[in-house]
Amino acid sequence: MLYKKFLVIVFIACAQLGFAQSENSSYFLDNTGIGLYLNPANIQEAKISWTLPSLYYVHGNRGPGIYSILKTNVLNLKDLYGTLKKNNSFQYGFQASLFGLSFNYDQFNFHIGQNLRSFTQVDYNNSLFDILINGNAQYIGETVNVGPYANLNFYNEFYAGFGVKLDNLNLGLRVKRLNGYANAHTPSHKFSIYTDEEIYQLKFNTEYRIHTNMYSDSLNFSNYTSQLFNNLTGNGGWAFDFGLKAKILDKFTISASLLDMGTIKWKNKPTKISTTGEYEFDGLDIAAILKDSLEFINLDSLGSIVNVEITEESYRSGLPVQFYLGVKYELTEQWEINGLFYNAYSTGQSHPSISVMGKYKPSEYFHTSFSYTWNPFAHVNIGWSAEAHLKFAHVYLAMDNIIDIFRPVGGNYFNVRTGIQIDLVK
């Protein structure tokens, strides 16, 4: 049945692990490949440098995390509801930087590279689970929107960038060629429920749409993964990055970058799953239809509520656009103070963060820093970074929350970036 397929694809969109953006401590890594990647206006010192393959992982949970959801075979809604906030969100991400090359000539910089990236973002409110557990009687006379927002992308990017230094101003531009592998997102996620205060009539107003190239009518893992690998071609797109860096005073520098402004067109097995319209039901108590565990949802009763349509048509999905605004003040030759504002925008959703950092440079060979970051997932994040600038190599490690280093999956917010850059020609 169509409504069963609709529930399956919602589950897939919400259960994947993917790429979330925020990476504050890495933004101020000096003379490194990741510093150049996060701002194409950062001019490297070496004439030719090579960034070795590196990894990045990040997650953020506001509400229950993926660990608490998946730690048992059966998802108990009552246990889950006890950990919910009014507005909940989770993001997960992974990036494999396969290679990067940077070339300097006079005041110009050219760089190329390749990354394998994935991300997932899901935003939802507690009303969805409240109605599933306790029914709709408590919302008499109210309109409640229970539709979750979801965005999942897994793709490859080849990029080529250009930077120029003009006195105290650096400008940078990067072009990315994208190849999409997997996608599921909800450009429209309205699913509202109104309970009449006199006759308890239910009115559903829906404008909920999922676009995906991962459609499957079952959760058979082998079938799902085989279909995913068959979809590795035919989905292309472009994206652009912009950056600037300006030295305002002798010791004061401001920088900004706008990343991932682009889309991917999905043409290989694209599917649109949608429900649109208004539906009325007399005296329906949702709690009587649904039980405590998702394993025992009465799909026949649920399917009678809305009409789901599934069609095959190509579509475009946008990348979450990232914005960085940083300031640096050099107190002495050994100490600097940094500040950073970050935000990621995606289909009307945003996740901002603010960081302050103290950086200590006891020598030209070693730099380290501690930072404090506020974001919606965790209000207290103590970050740390370390850089070793050797004769022909730069080694770095950065994370925004060392508190969760020993529970990287169970914590509310954690990320880590590490890598090595080799200077081929100084």
N, C-alpha and C positions, 0 to 999 in steps of 0.2 A: 504494500500500500504506500501511497505517496507520503502520507504523514509519518510513517515509520522511517522512510528514507530521509525525510526532513530532520527528524530527531538524530539520526545517525550522523549526518553531516555537521549539525550543531555540535555534537560531542567531539567530532574530529577537530573542528576549528578551535575548540576550547582546550583540548588536551595536549596539543603539540607543544614541544619546546622550541624556542626560536630566539630572535635577536631583539633585545632591548637596547636603548641607545646610551644612556647617561654614562659618561666616562670622564669625570672631572679631573682627577689627579694626573691623568696622562696628558692633559692639554698643555701643561707647563714643563714637559720633559724636554730638555735642551738638546738640540742637534741630534734628533733621533727620527727614525722613519715614521713613528706614530705621531710625533709632533708635526711633521710635514703633512701627514694624512688628515689630521684634525683641523689643520689650517694650511691651505696651499700657498699662503703668503710667507710661510716660514722658510727662509733661504738657508740651505745647508752650508756648512763651512768647507767641507771637502769638495774637491772638483768632481770626483766620481765616488759614489757610495752605493752599497748593496745591502738591502735589508733581508736578513735570513727569514725563512718561514717561522711564523709565530702564531700564538693562540690568544684568544680573548673570550672570557665567559662573564655573563652578568645575569642577575635576576632581581626582581623587585616584587614584593607582595604587600598589598594593603588589604588585610583580611586574611583568610586561610591560604596557606601556601600549597604548592603542588605536592609537597611531602605529606602534609596532613590529609590531603584529599586522596592520595593514592596508596597510603600505608596499609590499607586493608583491601580485600578483594571486593567487598560490597560497600558502596558509598551510603552511609547513614545520614539522612538529611537533618535529623535532630541534632546529632553531634556537630555537623557542619554549621548549622544555624547558630550555635552557641559561640562560634568564633567570628561571625560576620560583623562588619561595620555597616553604617548606613550606605556608604558608597565604597565599593570594593574594586580592586584592580590587581592583575598580575601581569608581569612582563618577564620573558625569559629570552636569552640570546646567546649566540655563539658566532665567532668570526675566526676563520682561518686565513691569515695573510700568507699567500703562497710565495710571492716574491715582490720586491720593489727595487727600482733603480733610480738614482738621482744624479743629474749632470749639471754642473755649474760652469758658466762661461761669462766672465766679467760680472755684470750686475744681473744676469739672467739665470734662471733655474728651469730645468726640464726634468720631469719625472714620469715614470710609468710603473704599472704594477697590476696585480691580480689578487682579488679577495673572494673567498666563498663565505657568504653571509646568510644568516637566518634570524628571524625575530618573530615573537608572538606578543600580542597585547590583547587582553580581555578586560573590559570594564562592565560591571553589573552592580545592581543595588540589592539590598537585603529583602525587598518586597517579593522578589521572585520566589525565594525559598520560604518566606513567611506564609505566602499563599499556598505553596505546595504542602506545608506541614500543618498549618492551622486553619486553612480555608479562607474564604473571602468575606466571611461575616463581619470581621472587624473593619473592613473597608467600605461599609455601607455608605452610600452617598458620595464616594470618592472615586476619582479616576487615577489608576495606578499603572505606570508604564513598567513592564517587567522584561522588556526586550534587551538582552545583553549585546554589547558591541564587541566584535572580534576582528582581529587583523593578523594574519599569518603570512609570512613570505619566506621563501628559501630560494636563493638565486646566486649567480656568479656575476662578478663584475671585472672587466678589464678597464683600466683607466690610464689617461695621459694628461699631465698637468703642466702648467706654465706659470712661472713667477718672475717678477721684476722688482728690483730695488731702485727707488727714485729718492735719493737723499735720505730723509728720515721716514719715508713711506714705502712699504712693500705691498704689492698687489698680487693676487694669485687667482688662477682659474683652472678648473679640472673638468674634463669630460669623461663620462663613464658609459661604456657599452654594457648593457645588462642582458643576461640570459636567465629567464625564470624557470625554476624547477617545480615549485609547489606553492599554491596560494589558496587562501580562503579568507574572505573579508565580508563585512556587512555594511555596505554603503548606506543602507536604510535599516534602522533597528527600532522601529516603533511597534510595540505590541502592548496596547493599553487595555485595562479591564475596568469597567464601571458596574457597580452593584446598585440597583435602584433601591432607595430607602423606604419605599412603600410596598412594592410587590416583590422585592428581591430579585428582579429580573437582571440577568447578566448581559452586558453589551461589550463585545470585543471590537476594538478598532485597530486594524493591523495594516502596517506598511513595512513589512519585514522582508529583507532581501539578502540572500547569500550568493556571492559569486565564488566559484571554485573550479579548479581543474583536478580535484581529488575525489570527485563524486564516486561513491560506492553504496550499494544497497545492503551491505553487510559489513560487519566489523572483523571479518576474517583477515588476520594480520598478513598472511602470505599473499593473498589476493591484493590487499591494499598496497603493500610494498612493491609487488611486481608491477602494478598499474602506475605507481609513482615513478619507477625507473623507466617506464615507457613514455613518460611525459617530459623527458629531459631536453627536448628540442622543440623549436617552433614558437617559443614565447620570448620575444625580444623587446628591448626598450632602451631609453637613454636617460641619463641623469647628469646634473651639473653641480659643481661645488664652487663657491666663491669665498675669498678670504682677503683680509687686509691687516696690516700691522703698522702702527705709527708711533714714533717716538716724539711725544709731545714736549717734554722737558728733558733735561739732561739725565734724570733718574726715573722718569715716568713713561711707561709704554702702555698703549691701549691696542687691543686686537679684537677681531671679530671674524666669524666664519659662518656661512650658510651652506649646509650640506644636504645632499640627497634630494635635490629638486628634480624629480622625474617620475616616470611611470613605466610600467611593463604591460604590453598587450599580450593577453593570454588567448592563444588560438588552438592549442593542442588539447582536445577533449574539454572545452570550457562548458560549464553548467551554471545556469541561474535557477535558484530555488527560492520561490517567493510565495508570500501570502498577503493579499491586499483586499481590503473591504471592511464592512461592518456586519457583525453577526449578533443575533439576540437569542437568548435562551431563558426559559422561565424556571425560576426557583432552583438553579443549579448550584450545588455546593461542591467546589473543587476538591475540598478535603475528602469528600466521599468517593471521589474518582481515583485520587492518587494516594498511594501508601507511603510509608516512611522511607523505603529504599527505592532507588532508581531501578533496581533490578525487577521490581514488581509493579511498575507503572502500567495501568490498564490502557494500552494503546488504542483499543477500539473506541473507548469512551473519549479519550483525548482527541482522537482523529475526527470525531464528530463536531469538534468545536470550530475548527478553521479548515479552509480549503487550501491545500498546498499545490502549487503548479511548478513543474520541473521542465525546463526547456534548455536546448543547447545553443549557445550563442557566444561569440567572442566578446571580450570586455577588457578594460584597462583598470589597473590598480596603481595607486600612488604609493611611493615610499614615505615613511614618516620623515618629515623635514626637520632637520636639527639646526638649532641656532646656538652659537657660543658667543659670549661677550666677556672678554677678560681684561684685567688691568694688572700691571706689575710695577711695583715701586722698589727700587734698589736702595735699601737703607745704608749698606756698606758694601765693600767688595765681597763680603762673605755672607751677608744676609739680604733677603728680599721678601717682600710681602705681596701675595697674589690674591686676587679676588675674581670670581667667575660666576656668571649667570648662564644657565643652560635651560633650554626648553625643546621638547619634541612635539611636533604637531602632526596629527593624523586624523582625517575625516572628522574634524570638529573636536577631537580629544587632544588634551595637552598634559604633559607631565614635566613641570619645571623643577629646577633645583638651584641652590645657591651654595657656593663654597668660599671659604677663606683659608689661605695656606701660608705657612711660614716655611721658607726654604733656607737651608744652611749649606754653604759651599766652602768647606774647609780648605779645599785645594781645587785646582783645575781638573783633577782626576776623579773626584768623588763629590756628588751632590746628594742630599737627602732632604725630605720634607715631611711635615705632618699637616693635616688639614681637617677642617670640620665642614661637613656637608649636611644641609637640610634638604629633604625631598619628601614627596607624599607618602612614600613607603616606610620610611623611618626618619624621625626628626633628629636623631643623634647618630652621626656616622663619623668615626675617626679614621681618616685615611692616612696612608703612608706611601712614600715612593723612595726609590734609591736608584742612582745612576752611577755607573763606573765608566769614565771617559778615558780609555786607554790610548796607547799610541796610534793603533790602527783599528780600534773597535770601540763601540759604545754598547754597553749592556744595561738593561733597565728592567725594573719591576715596579708596578704601581697598582694600588687598590684603593677604593674609596671607603672601605669599612673593614678594618682589621679585627673588629669585635667578633664578626661572624666567620673568621677565617677557619675555625675548627668545626663549624656547622654550615658549610657553604650552600647546602640545599635547604636546611631547616630554618635558616634565618630569614628576616624580612627583606634584607637588601645586602647584596654582595657582588663585587666584580673584581676581576684580576686581569692584568695585562703584563706580558713579559715578552722580551725580544732582544735581538742582537743586530747591530748595524756594523758592517765592515767598510772602512774607508779604503777604497782601492787606489785612489790617487788623492793625495793631500792638497 
